[in-house]
Amino acid sequence: MSPARAARGLLACLAWGAAAAWAAPAPWYYWRSKVDGHRLCAQVSPGPGWERDGGPYEGPLCQPKRRVLIVPL
C-alpha cells in the first residue's frame, strides 16, 4: 500500500470518528397502539400496529426536553 493511500484512509477514519463524536442521541417519542390505544415511550416504532403520538421527549420516561435559558451579561 502506498503512503498516500494509507494517509487518505487514516484521514477518512479520523473524519468519521469526529462526526460520530458530535452525533446526538436519538429522541424519544410516545407511541399509541392502533388496536387498544395503549401508549409507550420508545425511540423507534414498536411495529406496524403503532403510530407516533407525541414528542420528541428527553429520556426513556418521555420527560419534556429541558429548556436552556441564555442570560446576556
C-alpha positions as CSV (number, residue, x, y, z in Angstrom):
1,M,0.0,0.0,0.0
2,S,1.3,3.4,-0.9
3,P,1.9,6.1,1.8
4,A,-0.6,8.4,0.0
5,R,-3.3,5.8,0.1
6,A,-2.6,5.0,3.8
7,A,-2.8,8.7,4.6
8,R,-6.2,9.0,2.8
9,G,-7.5,6.0,4.7
10,L,-6.3,7.5,8.0
11,L,-7.9,10.8,7.2
12,A,-11.2,9.2,6.4
13,C,-11.2,7.3,9.7
14,L,-10.4,10.4,11.6
15,A,-13.2,12.3,9.8
16,W,-15.7,9.5,10.6
17,G,-14.6,9.4,14.2
18,A,-15.1,13.2,14.6
19,A,-18.6,13.1,13.1
20,A,-19.5,10.2,15.4
21,A,-18.3,12.1,18.4
22,W,-20.6,15.0,17.6
23,A,-23.7,12.9,17.0
24,A,-26.6,13.4,19.3
25,P,-28.7,10.6,20.9
26,A,-32.0,9.7,19.2
27,P,-35.1,11.4,20.6
28,W,-37.8,9.5,22.4
29,Y,-41.5,9.5,21.4
30,Y,-44.8,8.3,22.7
31,W,-46.3,5.6,20.5
32,R,-50.0,4.7,20.6
33,S,-51.3,1.2,19.7
34,K,-53.8,1.2,16.8
35,V,-55.5,-1.8,18.4
36,D,-56.2,-0.8,22.0
37,G,-54.8,2.7,22.4
38,H,-52.0,1.7,24.8
39,R,-49.2,4.2,25.0
40,L,-45.5,3.5,25.4
41,C,-42.3,5.5,25.3
42,A,-39.6,4.4,22.8
43,Q,-37.0,5.8,20.3
44,V,-38.2,3.7,17.4
45,S,-41.6,2.3,16.4
46,P,-42.5,-0.9,18.1
47,G,-44.0,-2.2,14.9
48,P,-46.6,-1.7,12.2
49,G,-49.6,-1.5,14.6
50,W,-48.3,1.6,16.3
51,E,-48.4,5.3,15.4
52,R,-46.4,8.2,16.9
53,D,-48.5,10.1,19.5
54,G,-46.2,12.8,20.8
55,G,-42.7,14.0,21.2
56,P,-39.8,14.4,20.9
57,Y,-39.0,13.9,24.5
58,E,-35.8,13.5,26.5
59,G,-35.0,10.1,28.0
60,P,-36.8,6.8,28.4
61,L,-39.5,8.3,30.7
62,C,-40.6,10.7,27.9
63,Q,-39.9,13.7,30.0
64,P,-40.2,17.1,28.3
65,K,-37.0,18.5,26.9
66,R,-35.1,20.8,29.3
67,R,-35.2,24.4,28.4
68,V,-31.9,26.3,28.4
69,L,-32.1,30.0,29.3
70,I,-29.4,32.2,28.0
71,V,-29.0,35.4,30.0
72,P,-26.9,38.1,28.4
73,L,-24.3,39.7,30.7
